């Protein structure tokens, strides 16, 4: 018996889920959908598949089905799974977490800049996942050996702010569905180089890896390459040569805000990856150059903070919303710019 091959639409690494699509072969015998999917998908347990069905993440011809649904030839099956299979051993580490909210189903933290979210090349310890394996060492989800248990989205190492983690398999699946369907509400605050021409606007452009440097992302012309990405922004404060902006994401691509603003020639302040660690606007005076260098020392990272996150609680159905204050390094730089501009006008 021959079965159709799956089409895997892997999630962006900014969001921890995978999307698979199958077209059932014409000669396929009647079979429970959970058994069919376990046979089709490598390294995926029946428990994971059944949890996905319970969360409404398995669709047949665009309609949610239960795990005991009997598949029929030529039906189109879609499944969203919240995390890829294990890649390496994870060691629990007692690393403090800044908890904003916690209940039996979710944990919301305010991630500090400098913390890597999940292990990868060069970062196999000291990550958020190492901390979660210790903090939740008695929970079944964190005894599974998965590479990214509980994660449905992430923040870059040097981006601070709000992050939600699931504590159960069902919560994980239900949150993954919200991120996949883009029903979550995310707002970021960023300092960008230059004085934005408009008070608010949108940046659209497909994002994919830069072929010349795989550590960077790049904006490509629509339909030529990459995945659709849309960022809305609003200027909150104009500080002459830099602006404080609020960003709202319709999509969640890797480095989306950073590469979008670089694309419109307003890279994030001190973003070394996208050219924001150079003095891009301002005067040629030595005093000004020293001032900017001092700001870089205070804020030794890209000036990006995940200010707020809204989603539906995976168990209660309640609408949840969490805010976090700007971290001390960004606040200090903004205050320093205030003093600089006040001194310049008084001269």
RACORPE-V727023 format. One record per helix or strand of 2 or more residues. SS is the DSSP state (H for helix, E for strand). FROM is the first residue (numbers start at 1). TO is the last residue. If there is no record, write none. Layout:
[[SS FROM TO] [SS FROM TO]]
//
This chain:
[[E 7 10] [E 18 23] [E 31 32] [H 33 40] [H 46 54] [E 58 60] [E 63 64] [E 70 71] [E 76 81] [E 99 102] [E 106 111] [H 128 135] [H 140 143] [E 160 166] [H 169 180] [E 185 193] [E 200 204] [E 206 210] [E 213 220] [E 230 239] [E 242 249] [H 256 263] [H 272 274] [H 286 298] [E 304 312] [E 319 323] [H 328 346]]
//
